[in-house]
Amino acid sequence: MKIRDFGVEIWMNRYETTCEWNLAETCVESLTVEDLLDMAGKTDTILSELLPLKLTYGAIEGSERLRNLVAGLYERQAMENVVITHGAIGANALVHETLVEPGDRVISVLPTYQQHYSIPESFGADVQILKLTEKTGFLPDLDALKRLATPGTKLIAINNPNNPTGSLMDKAYLEAIVEIARACGAWVLCDEVYRGMDQDGDGMTASIADLYEKGISTGSMSKTYSLAGLRLGWIVAPVEILRAVSIHRDYNTISVGMLDDHFASIALENRDKILARSHAISRTNLAILSEWVDGEPLISWIKPKSGTTALLKYDLPMSSEAFCIGLLERTGVMLTPGSAMDMEGYLRIGYTNGEPILREGLKRISQFLKEQQLAAA
């Protein structure tokens, strides 16, 4: 099986551990173990929980404790509808591997996480790309989706909230996609790894698993819950799909780590505190970023409604990779080039790292923009 290079991951692997100011980060500023235990009130008792643990493979599908907690993030799901995976990246890969066969029609939005079109393409699927544009606020064009969703379409892959644009489909919009999928018999996989990060209200938008009998949701502890180091995600889906997933999962996962499962359970038992922290960071920092964009004549955008990232359009005669490498070399600031997401002419910025990092990074980008504008004049 041949598969394309994973553009974003190659870029991140190359630079994220050596850059000075990381504005490519997509997780809300990470929690320390101490932070998590403080929130949970377990600083003095955690060893009494961990020391008796016998480090076996543990519960193969994830502990009942954790699966029930994940089910509680949804309106209509039970423990039986949840399986724990190695991150959302493992969840997405398992869904594609389970459902997609050579020749199947798969529709994926673009931009999105590259898994959702490169994996089915590598299986020999008939992959159709639904391009998201500023015209619709980076939401899927429903008429275009109807045209692509021919009878027998196997899978529609969407991403809500969207990475990298921060666009958000509300419940009504998702229900319109459900009707299109139902008409052609397609499954809908919704990568919901940024769910919980809406800029308004409680931050939690509707999930496709709650809206559609053939809806599959994936999520993780990484972005919203600031615990990427746990490498823990999940699939929420009808039981029959999870049975099929388990066949593939036996070959590449067995189980997640018992310590990861334990700490994820602690986090979700205290999710209100973690979400309050995440909302405070994301809402404060988006306001800072919005003010900066308003003052930069070479930058335009569709302001995000959710998530942790934004897609910036820049008005300079250079490729996005040249921009990002030049920026990194001159200022120490890391962004992600649009070319890594098949969106040349754009830059992805992650705005939920620490506020001082964001402010200093934006200051340095402004100086770089001025230098490039003078050089191009």
Protein Blocks (a to p, Z undefined) as FASTA:
>chain_A
ZZdddfklmmmmmmmmmmmbdckbfbdcdddfklmmmmnopmmmmmmmmmmpccdebjfk
bpfklmmmmmmmpmkbcfklpccdehjklmmmmmmmmmpcghiacdddddddfklmmmmm
mnopacddddddfkloopacfklmmmmmgghiabdcddddddfklpacdfklmmmmmmmm
mmnopacdddfklgoiafghjhpacdfklmpckbccdddfklmnopaknopadddddfkl
mmmmmmmmmmmnopacfklmmmmmmmmmmmmmmmmmmmmmmmmmmmmmmmmmmmmmkbcc
dddfedjbdcddddddbdfklmmmmmmmmnopacddfklnopghiacddfkbcfklmmmm
mmmmmmmmmmmmmmmZZ
